[in-house]
Structures are given as C-alpha cells and as structure tokens.
Amino acid sequence: MIVELGTSQRTELEPAAVVRRFNEAWAAGDVDAAMRLVADHAVYVLYISEDLLPVGGETVGRANIEAGLRAVRNQFEYLLYRPLALTTQGNDVRGQVEFMYRHRRSGELLSGRFRMVMRVEHGFIVRADEYHDRAKVEAFLRLFAS
C-alpha cells in the first residue's frame, strides 16, 4: 500500500503492516477499507468446499473475492475476529486468527482458530490462503447453512 507523506513523498508499507491494516479493517467490519489493500489480480484460497461457501475453493480477482467475502459476512455476524501474532518471511505473512461467528439465519455459533498466509507485493495482498478445521466448518455449514 502506498502511503502519502506530505505532498510529494510516498512510501510503501512492509508486508506485515499491510496485513495488520487489512485485519484491523476486516475486524471493524470495514470491507471497503480491507479490499483497498487487495490487488486487482489477487488470489484467495479458502480450503472449504465451494459448494458450501460462496468464496470456498479458489477465487481470483479482487471483485470476485470481495463479492464472496461480502456474501459470507451477510451469512455470519462477526462476534470476534482477533488476529494473533504475525510472522514474516520475505513477502509472506503468516498468522492465526481466533474467531466467533453467529450464523444469522439459525443463530448458531461457529468458533475456533484458523491459519492465514498472505503474500504482499508492492504494498498489496496478492494471495491469501486460509486454513480452517475443514471437517468442523463443513459439518457446521451442512447442518445450519443449507
């Protein structure tokens, strides 16, 4: 992400700072701000069946990612989205997120932790891989989200 520093000076944020800003915006429910940190050509891989979530499997392109993530936010109320310690290796930022979501239609809670690996290039997230307890999440979705 490019940050304005006065009228003529610009600087690029480090990968961990980009991911922190994304997480802060996402946790606050500011999807617009979060998506401004995602590259147009980004790839998002959620290791959950695409038959169960609109953004499950691999999604390519910021517009498609945003549409899928907004659909998930429409299905779930985010009660907790707490990113834990981030580690950086080159352009890759790894972390864990503690979450608690309420399924809007059923009122049932889904909670746990997932791992996230994001690649940042030129100040934008270009790839995100999200690893959940697949069996648990898919069982929940089959029970309550159909």
Sequence and secondary structure as in RCSB ss.txt:
>XXXX:A:sequence
MIVELGTSQRTELEPAAVVRRFNEAWAAGDVDAAMRLVADHAVYVLYISEDLLPVGGETVGRANIEAGLRAVRNQ
FEYLLYRPLALTTQGNDVRGQVEFMYRHRRSGELLSGRFRMVMRVEHGFIVRADEYHDRAKVEAFLRLFAS
>XXXX:A:secstr
 EEEETTTEEEE  HHHHHHHHHHHHHTT HHHHHTTEEEEEEEEESS TTTSTT EEEESHHHHHHHHHHHHHH
EEEEEEEE   EEETTEEEEEEEEEEEETTT  EEEEEEEEEEEEETTEEEEEEEE  HHHHHHHHHHH  
